[in-house]
Amino acid sequence: MQSSPSLGRGALRHLMPCLALACLAAALPASAQQVYRIVGPDGKVTFSDRPAQSAQQQAAPAAPAAPSVAGAADSNASLPYALRQIAGRFPVTLYTSSDCAPCDSARQLLQSRGIPYAERLVQTEADAAALNKLSGQTGLPFATVGKQFLTGFSSSEWTQYLDAAGYPASSQLPAQYKRPPAQPLTTPKPAVPAASAPAAAPTAQEQGNRRTPIPAPAPGARTSDNPAGLSF
């Protein structure tokens, strides 16, 4: 029987490091086989299983949220999530005027249910024209729930549409909620000062009434009133 040839000591010395690296590579999981050395802007060295670009993107802070729109959007930002979603899909706008009892009833219904809404005041002819263009009439109160128009106040009808939109039957507004103040429907135009009219030309009679003053006579001069020319 022929025996297998044996390795010399020199060959074993060269073979042992290779065997050790092979065993180590086999023992490591596939996900840990590649490690990246990352040098940060401050010179600090870190190690990651992701390339430098991916690691920096993962560690980067989240971008700040865009500022909210003033008015109703700012108020809705503090609402509970479910109510905020409903208000975003079906926003409520109430159109009112002063000395309007049905407007007060409509406002009371919305507030009793905790409905977040924007209020627009119809006070001027420009406001009435804008309301007529929007709704086709000038009666108040008028409201929109999403794209639905509510003309005139009816508690049962308004409740039906608010329920269909998903608004809760009782208020879920947080204690710190601040309702946006009512705003005019249209922006008032700045008053333009009236131009002053040019002065009218004097009439012929007025010109005739204006006599040129006669200068006083010099001392010692002879006049019809003082033919001798005496002076005192």
Residue frames relative to the residue before (quaternion, step in Angstrom):
aa qw qx qy qz dx dy dz
M 1.0000 0.0000 0.0000 0.0000 0.00 0.00 0.00
Q 0.3034 -0.7822 0.5200 0.1603 3.53 -0.74 1.07
S 0.3370 -0.7516 0.5347 0.1886 3.60 -0.74 0.98
S 0.5313 -0.6310 0.4652 0.3211 3.54 -1.18 0.69
P 0.5420 -0.6339 0.4307 0.3449 3.53 -0.99 0.72
S 0.3617 -0.7302 0.5447 0.1983 3.58 -1.03 0.79
L 0.4560 -0.6772 0.5075 0.2754 3.54 -1.23 0.63
G 0.4782 -0.6660 0.4946 0.2884 3.50 -1.12 0.65
R 0.6752 -0.5019 0.3493 0.4127 3.53 -1.26 0.28
G 0.6395 0.5358 -0.3374 0.4359 3.60 1.00 -0.73
A 0.6586 0.4978 -0.3157 0.4678 3.56 0.97 -0.81
L 0.6303 0.5338 -0.3360 0.4527 3.58 1.03 -0.71
R 0.6319 0.5338 -0.3408 0.4468 3.58 0.99 -0.75
H 0.6911 0.4523 -0.2873 0.4851 3.61 0.97 -0.73
L 0.6831 0.5134 -0.2875 0.4325 3.58 1.06 -0.66
M 0.5997 0.6144 -0.3592 0.3659 3.61 1.04 -0.73
P 0.6660 0.4809 -0.3444 0.4546 3.74 0.79 -0.76
C 0.6440 0.5245 -0.3341 0.4456 3.58 1.01 -0.74
L 0.6470 0.5146 -0.3123 0.4681 3.55 1.03 -0.84
A 0.6456 0.5269 -0.3233 0.4484 3.60 1.00 -0.80
L 0.6633 0.4942 -0.3069 0.4707 3.62 0.94 -0.85
A 0.6426 0.5214 -0.3306 0.4537 3.57 1.01 -0.77
C 0.6515 0.5049 -0.3147 0.4707 3.58 0.98 -0.82
L 0.6552 0.5159 -0.3170 0.4518 3.60 0.98 -0.85
A 0.6597 0.5060 -0.3119 0.4598 3.58 0.97 -0.84
A 0.6587 0.5012 -0.3167 0.4633 3.55 1.05 -0.74
A 0.6644 0.5183 -0.3059 0.4432 3.60 1.08 -0.69
L 0.6507 0.5199 -0.3336 0.4416 3.61 1.09 -0.62
P 0.4887 -0.6355 0.4976 0.3312 3.64 -1.09 0.63
A 0.6574 -0.5476 0.3500 0.3814 3.53 -1.22 0.57
S 0.6702 0.5291 -0.3057 0.4213 3.59 1.01 -0.79
A 0.7251 0.4210 -0.2422 0.4882 3.61 1.20 -0.45
Q 0.4433 0.7201 -0.4515 0.2845 3.55 1.20 0.14
Q 0.7742 0.2606 -0.1592 0.5544 3.64 1.11 -0.52
V 0.0396 -0.7946 0.6047 -0.0380 3.57 -0.65 1.16
Y 0.2416 -0.7828 0.5626 0.1114 3.55 -0.88 1.01
R 0.2883 -0.7313 0.5975 0.1588 3.53 -1.05 0.91
I 0.0796 -0.8193 0.5673 -0.0220 3.57 -0.57 1.24
V 0.1605 -0.7655 0.6189 0.0721 3.55 -0.90 1.01
G 0.3161 -0.7844 0.5091 0.1601 3.58 -0.56 1.19
P 0.7100 -0.4477 0.3217 0.4382 3.61 -1.28 0.14
D 0.7001 0.4498 -0.2707 0.4841 3.59 1.14 -0.60
G 0.5979 -0.5917 0.3513 0.4111 3.58 1.28 0.13
K 0.5032 0.6529 -0.4312 0.3670 3.59 1.26 -0.04
V 0.2915 -0.7689 0.5543 0.1287 3.54 -0.92 1.04
T 0.0181 0.7783 -0.6265 0.0368 3.56 -0.89 1.02
F 0.3002 -0.7363 0.5803 0.1763 3.55 -1.28 0.40
S 0.0331 0.7972 -0.5979 0.0773 3.55 -0.97 0.92
D 0.4716 -0.6532 0.5075 0.3057 3.53 -1.29 0.39
R 0.6438 0.4686 -0.3217 0.5122 3.59 1.31 0.18
P 0.5730 -0.5690 0.4391 0.3937 3.61 -1.12 0.46
A 0.7039 -0.4883 0.3062 0.4151 3.55 -1.24 0.43
Q 0.6663 0.5098 -0.3200 0.4401 3.62 0.88 -0.86
S 0.6770 0.4825 -0.3006 0.4675 3.62 0.89 -0.90
A 0.6497 0.5193 -0.3214 0.4526 3.59 0.97 -0.82
Q 0.6642 0.4941 -0.3118 0.4662 3.59 0.98 -0.79
Q 0.6380 0.5155 -0.3349 0.4638 3.57 1.04 -0.72
Q 0.6579 0.5142 -0.3158 0.4506 3.57 1.03 -0.80
A 0.7242 0.4355 -0.2410 0.4772 3.57 1.03 -0.81
A 0.5128 0.6613 -0.4250 0.3451 3.60 1.22 -0.31
P 0.4870 -0.6606 0.4730 0.3205 3.63 -0.96 0.77
A 0.5914 -0.5844 0.4236 0.3596 3.53 -1.19 0.58
A 0.5422 -0.6203 0.4559 0.3365 3.56 -1.08 0.73
P 0.5248 -0.6350 0.4496 0.3454 3.62 -0.98 0.74
A 0.5514 -0.6187 0.4516 0.3303 3.54 -1.15 0.70
A 0.5433 -0.6136 0.4595 0.3423 3.54 -1.10 0.68
P 0.5402 -0.6245 0.4359 0.3579 3.60 -0.98 0.73
S 0.4518 -0.6982 0.4881 0.2650 3.57 -1.02 0.84
V 0.5782 -0.5797 0.4498 0.3568 3.46 -1.25 0.46
A 0.5179 -0.6530 0.4525 0.3172 3.54 -1.02 0.81
G 0.6954 0.4694 -0.3463 0.4197 3.55 -1.26 0.41
A 0.8527 -0.0790 0.0744 0.5110 3.53 -0.96 -0.93
A 0.6205 0.5493 -0.3567 0.4313 3.61 1.03 -0.72
D 0.6420 0.5110 -0.3304 0.4664 3.61 0.99 -0.76
S 0.6637 0.4956 -0.3101 0.4666 3.60 0.96 -0.80
N 0.6688 0.5102 -0.3036 0.4474 3.61 0.97 -0.81
A 0.5510 0.6297 -0.4009 0.3730 3.59 1.16 -0.44
S 0.7055 0.4514 -0.2662 0.4771 3.62 1.12 -0.55
L 0.4853 0.6828 -0.4312 0.3352 3.61 1.25 0.01
P 0.5924 -0.5196 0.4537 0.4162 3.60 -1.23 0.32
Y 0.6715 -0.5494 0.3132 0.3861 3.55 -1.12 0.74
A 0.6903 0.4870 -0.3044 0.4401 3.61 0.75 -1.00
L 0.6762 0.4790 -0.2982 0.4736 3.59 0.92 -0.88
R 0.6298 0.5346 -0.3376 0.4512 3.59 1.03 -0.72
Q 0.6339 0.5248 -0.3293 0.4631 3.59 1.06 -0.73
I 0.6520 0.5012 -0.3183 0.4716 3.60 0.98 -0.83
A 0.6713 0.4987 -0.2992 0.4594 3.59 0.90 -0.92
G 0.6408 0.5187 -0.3328 0.4577 3.57 1.12 -0.55
R 0.7028 0.4459 -0.2648 0.4870 3.59 1.03 -0.76
F 0.8057 0.1288 -0.0382 0.5769 3.59 0.98 -0.85
P 0.0436 -0.8247 0.5637 0.0137 3.63 0.39 1.15
V 0.2810 -0.7584 0.5717 0.1380 3.56 -1.09 0.81
T 0.0177 -0.7700 0.6376 -0.0134 3.56 -0.94 0.99
L 0.1641 -0.7900 0.5888 0.0468 3.57 -0.84 1.07
Y 0.1711 -0.7748 0.6049 0.0672 3.56 -0.88 1.04
T 0.0286 0.8199 -0.5625 0.1024 3.56 -0.60 1.20
S 0.1702 -0.7405 0.6334 0.1470 3.50 -1.41 -0.04
S 0.5945 -0.5581 0.4275 0.3902 3.56 -1.25 0.27
D 0.8160 0.1975 -0.1849 0.5109 3.57 -1.24 0.58
C 0.5032 0.6107 -0.4338 0.4310 3.56 0.92 0.98
A 0.2876 -0.7997 0.5049 0.1510 3.58 -0.16 1.31
P 0.6561 0.4876 -0.3445 0.4616 3.67 0.87 -0.71
C 0.5908 0.5562 -0.3674 0.4546 3.59 1.14 -0.59
D 0.6425 0.5152 -0.3205 0.4679 3.58 1.00 -0.81
S 0.6483 0.5129 -0.3231 0.4606 3.61 1.01 -0.77
A 0.6487 0.5098 -0.3156 0.4688 3.58 0.99 -0.82
R 0.6489 0.5121 -0.3132 0.4675 3.58 0.96 -0.85
Q 0.6524 0.5197 -0.3124 0.4546 3.60 0.99 -0.84
L 0.6280 0.5306 -0.3400 0.4566 3.60 1.02 -0.75
L 0.6796 0.4884 -0.2988 0.4586 3.59 0.84 -0.94
Q 0.6893 0.4800 -0.2914 0.4578 3.58 0.90 -0.85
S 0.6386 0.5312 -0.3383 0.4422 3.61 1.02 -0.72
R 0.7097 0.4189 -0.2540 0.5062 3.60 1.12 -0.62
G 0.4527 -0.6984 0.4503 0.3232 3.59 1.24 -0.09
I 0.3002 0.7563 -0.5224 0.2548 3.57 1.05 0.75
P 0.3048 -0.7231 0.5793 0.2203 3.65 -0.74 0.91
Y 0.1190 0.8060 -0.5655 0.1282 3.57 -0.63 1.09
A 0.3548 -0.6802 0.5953 0.2387 3.51 -1.36 0.36
E 0.2074 -0.7886 0.5704 0.0988 3.57 -0.99 0.85
R 0.1102 -0.7811 0.6137 0.0324 3.54 -0.97 0.99
L 0.3082 -0.7721 0.5382 0.1387 3.55 -0.86 1.04
V 0.1889 -0.7478 0.6296 0.0936 3.55 -1.01 0.95
Q 0.1182 0.8388 -0.5114 0.1447 3.57 -0.17 1.30
T 0.7714 0.3090 -0.1589 0.5332 3.58 1.08 -0.63
E 0.6757 -0.4620 0.3698 0.4396 3.56 -1.32 0.10
A 0.6270 0.5269 -0.3388 0.4631 3.58 1.06 -0.70
D 0.6278 0.5221 -0.3350 0.4703 3.61 1.05 -0.73
A 0.6623 0.5079 -0.3084 0.4564 3.59 0.92 -0.91
A 0.6453 0.5101 -0.3233 0.4679 3.58 1.01 -0.79
A 0.6528 0.5037 -0.3189 0.4675 3.61 0.99 -0.79
L 0.6433 0.5113 -0.3253 0.4679 3.61 1.03 -0.77
N 0.6423 0.5188 -0.3170 0.4667 3.58 1.00 -0.81
K 0.6485 0.5085 -0.3149 0.4710 3.58 1.01 -0.75
L 0.6832 0.4889 -0.2825 0.4631 3.57 1.08 -0.75
S 0.8328 0.2451 -0.0811 0.4897 3.56 0.75 -1.08
G 0.4716 -0.6766 0.4463 0.3474 3.59 1.18 -0.35
Q 0.7651 0.1908 -0.1515 0.5961 3.62 1.23 0.17
T 0.4103 -0.7207 0.5116 0.2248 3.57 -1.30 0.21
G 0.4211 0.7145 -0.4675 0.3060 3.61 1.22 0.25
L 0.1477 -0.7740 0.6128 0.0601 3.53 -1.16 0.74
P 0.5371 -0.1662 -0.8252 -0.0544 1.50 -2.20 1.21
F 0.1714 -0.7382 0.6427 0.1118 3.49 -1.35 0.39
A 0.0147 -0.8094 0.5864 -0.0268 3.59 -0.97 0.80
T 0.1961 -0.7335 0.6349 0.1432 3.52 -1.31 0.44
V 0.0872 -0.7433 0.6618 0.0428 3.56 -1.04 0.90
G 0.7631 -0.0986 0.0075 0.6386 3.51 0.04 1.31
K 0.7654 -0.2793 0.2394 0.5281 3.60 -0.61 -1.16
Q 0.5268 0.6398 -0.4024 0.3889 3.59 1.29 0.08
F 0.2763 -0.7589 0.5706 0.1488 3.60 -0.90 0.95
L 0.0986 -0.7582 0.6427 0.0489 3.56 -1.06 0.88
T 0.0858 -0.8186 0.5678 -0.0110 3.56 -0.37 1.29
G 0.8027 0.1160 -0.1258 0.5713 3.58 -0.69 1.09
F 0.4367 -0.7189 0.4756 0.2575 3.57 -1.06 0.67
S 0.1060 0.7296 -0.6691 0.0931 3.49 -1.02 1.04
S 0.4231 -0.7404 0.4580 0.2510 3.57 -0.43 1.22
S 0.6820 0.4887 -0.3020 0.4527 3.61 0.87 -0.88
E 0.6734 0.4901 -0.3057 0.4614 3.60 0.93 -0.84
W 0.6681 0.4879 -0.3123 0.4670 3.58 0.87 -0.89
T 0.6310 0.5268 -0.3335 0.4616 3.61 0.99 -0.78
Q 0.6286 0.5479 -0.3315 0.4412 3.58 0.99 -0.80
Y 0.7098 0.4473 -0.2695 0.4728 3.59 0.85 -0.92
L 0.6309 0.5167 -0.3414 0.4674 3.59 1.03 -0.67
D 0.6345 0.5144 -0.3251 0.4766 3.60 1.05 -0.74
A 0.6604 0.5148 -0.3095 0.4507 3.58 0.96 -0.88
A 0.6499 0.5070 -0.3162 0.4697 3.59 1.11 -0.63
G 0.5501 -0.6426 0.3822 0.3719 3.59 1.21 -0.34
Y 0.4179 0.7088 -0.4804 0.3036 3.60 1.23 0.16
P 0.5146 -0.6540 0.4486 0.3260 3.62 -0.98 0.78
A 0.5618 -0.6257 0.4340 0.3233 3.54 -1.21 0.62
S 0.7652 0.2181 -0.1357 0.5903 3.60 1.18 -0.55
S 0.6542 -0.5650 0.3447 0.3661 3.51 -1.20 0.60
Q 0.0797 -0.7692 0.6332 0.0326 3.55 -1.08 0.89
L 0.3372 0.7587 -0.4917 0.2625 3.56 1.23 0.42
P 0.4654 -0.6701 0.4885 0.3094 3.63 -0.93 0.77
A 0.6548 -0.5396 0.3584 0.3895 3.56 -1.21 0.49
Q 0.7160 0.4543 -0.2613 0.4613 3.60 1.04 -0.70
Y 0.4164 0.7214 -0.4706 0.2912 3.60 1.25 0.07
K 0.1014 -0.7767 0.6206 0.0362 3.55 -0.99 0.91
R 0.3493 -0.7511 0.5253 0.1948 3.52 -0.63 1.15
P 0.4702 -0.6765 0.4707 0.3158 3.63 -0.84 0.85
P 0.5088 -0.6569 0.4499 0.3274 3.63 -0.95 0.75
A 0.5961 -0.5655 0.4343 0.3691 3.55 -1.23 0.53
Q 0.1707 -0.7885 0.5880 0.0577 3.53 -1.07 0.86
P 0.5640 -0.5772 0.4475 0.3853 3.63 -1.10 0.55
L 0.5535 -0.6228 0.4361 0.3399 3.56 -1.07 0.70
T 0.7788 0.1462 -0.0882 0.6036 3.58 1.05 -0.73
T 0.5157 -0.6329 0.4812 0.3193 3.54 -1.21 0.50
P 0.4169 -0.7133 0.4915 0.2753 3.62 -0.63 1.03
K 0.4066 -0.7029 0.5286 0.2472 3.54 -1.00 0.85
P 0.5056 -0.6509 0.4567 0.3350 3.61 -0.94 0.76
A 0.5207 -0.6502 0.4609 0.3062 3.54 -1.04 0.84
V 0.2640 -0.7564 0.5817 0.1405 3.56 -0.93 0.95
P 0.4016 -0.7231 0.4932 0.2693 3.62 -0.61 1.04
A 0.4896 -0.6700 0.4801 0.2844 3.56 -1.02 0.90
A 0.4550 -0.6833 0.4996 0.2765 3.55 -0.96 0.89
S 0.4602 -0.6845 0.4901 0.2819 3.57 -0.94 0.89
A 0.4439 -0.7015 0.4950 0.2564 3.58 -0.92 0.96
P 0.5082 -0.6439 0.4616 0.3378 3.61 -0.99 0.75
A 0.5833 -0.5952 0.4286 0.3490 3.56 -1.14 0.69
A 0.4527 -0.6957 0.4925 0.2616 3.57 -0.93 0.93
A 0.5231 -0.6306 0.4738 0.3230 3.56 -1.10 0.74
P 0.5180 -0.6426 0.4524 0.3378 3.65 -0.97 0.73
T 0.4832 -0.6605 0.4985 0.2859 3.54 -1.11 0.76
A 0.6792 -0.4839 0.3560 0.4217 3.54 -1.33 0.26
Q 0.6395 0.5241 -0.3361 0.4510 3.59 1.01 -0.78
E 0.6504 0.5058 -0.3212 0.4669 3.56 1.01 -0.85
Q 0.6445 0.5101 -0.3341 0.4613 3.56 1.01 -0.74
G 0.6521 0.5162 -0.3213 0.4528 3.62 1.06 -0.76
N 0.6527 0.5204 -0.3196 0.4484 3.56 1.07 -0.66
R 0.6357 0.5045 -0.3361 0.4779 3.53 1.21 -0.39
R 0.0618 -0.8109 0.5817 -0.0117 3.58 -0.28 1.27
T 0.4900 -0.6454 0.5011 0.3038 3.48 -1.10 0.79
P 0.4378 -0.7064 0.4787 0.2831 3.65 -0.68 0.96
I 0.3836 -0.7133 0.5428 0.2225 3.57 -1.04 0.89
P 0.4168 -0.7204 0.4848 0.2689 3.60 -0.72 0.99
A 0.5536 -0.6063 0.4539 0.3463 3.59 -1.12 0.65
P 0.5134 -0.6543 0.4518 0.3228 3.62 -1.02 0.76
A 0.5540 -0.6080 0.4558 0.3401 3.52 -1.17 0.64
P 0.6115 -0.5559 0.3972 0.3991 3.62 -1.10 0.56
G 0.8068 0.2541 -0.2099 0.4904 3.60 -0.93 0.96
A 0.5301 0.6271 -0.4250 0.3810 3.59 1.24 -0.08
R 0.4192 -0.7016 0.5216 0.2450 3.56 -1.08 0.78
T 0.0051 0.7789 -0.6250 0.0518 3.51 -0.89 1.09
S 0.6848 -0.4600 0.3492 0.4445 3.54 -1.31 0.05
D 0.6789 0.4612 -0.2902 0.4921 3.54 1.10 -0.57
N 0.7798 0.1664 -0.0834 0.5978 3.61 1.21 -0.45
P 0.0757 -0.8531 0.5144 0.0424 3.58 0.51 1.22
A 0.6661 0.4967 -0.3244 0.4520 3.64 1.11 -0.49
G 0.4158 -0.7205 0.4710 0.2934 3.56 1.14 -0.25
L 0.2998 0.7699 -0.5180 0.2215 3.57 1.06 0.66
S 0.1615 -0.7708 0.6089 0.0951 3.51 -1.14 0.65
F 0.2228 -0.7896 0.5601 0.1150 3.60 -0.98 0.70
